[in-house]
């Protein structure tokens, strides 16, 4: 029935959201490690070439999954901004 199916979908959303938050936490930990390495070796926090290559790869993945690349860009704008903060760039 409709309400039962909706409840099942909502449980699926909740499980997926928990996975997404866990992945964001894992990414934040990796970013902090990268920041420490950059600082230890006198490297800049921001690497525009690397960021451009990563953005292009994400756009390709978005297309492969049938996602709007603008959605992926919006999500990663926030993720990258947070990563930069973790690494000490603002």
N, C-alpha and C positions, 0 to 999 in steps of 0.2 A: 504494500500500500504506500501511498505518497508520503505520509508523515514518518513511517518507519524507514523508508528509503532516505528521506532527508536526514533523519537522525543518524543513520549509518554514514552518510556522506559527511556529516559534521564531525563524527568520530574520526573519519579519515583525515579531514582537515586538521583536527587537533593533533593527530599523530604526525602528520607532515610538518606542522608548525613546530612541534617539539624537535624534529630532526633538523629543520632549518636553524633553529636557535642553537642547537648543539654544533652545527657546522659553522655558524657565525662565531661561536666561542672558540672553536678550533682555529679558525682563520685569525682571530684576534691574538691568540697565543703565538701563532706563527709570525704574525706581524711584529709583535713585541720582540721576538727572537731576532728577526731581521733587523729591527731598529738597533738592538744591542750590538749586532755585528757591524752594522754601518757605523755606529758611533766608535766602536773599538778600532776600526780601520780608517776612520776619517772620511768616510764616504757620505755623500749627500743623501738626505732622506728621500728626496724626489728624484726619480729617474724618468724623465719624460719619454725617452725612447722605449723603455720597458713598459710604461703605462700605455703608450700607444699600441704596442704590439699585443698587450694583454686585452685591450679594448677591441682590437680587430679580431682576436681569437674568440672573445665572448660574442661578438656580433655574428661570427660564423656559426657558433654553437646555437645561438638564438634562432638563426634561420633554419638550421638542421632540425631543431625541435619545433619549428612552426610558431615561435614566439615573436612578438613585436620587439625588434631590437631597441626601440625607445624605452620599453619597460626595463629591459636588462640594463641599459645605460643609466636610467634613473636609479635603479637599485644600487648599481655599482658606484654611482657618484657618492652616495651616502657611505657605502662600505669603504671606498678608497679614502674619503675624507676622515673617517674614523681611524683607518690604518695609519694615515699620516700623523694624526694626533698621538696615537700610541707610540709612534716612532720619534715624536718630538718636533714635528713640523707645524705646530700651530694647534 
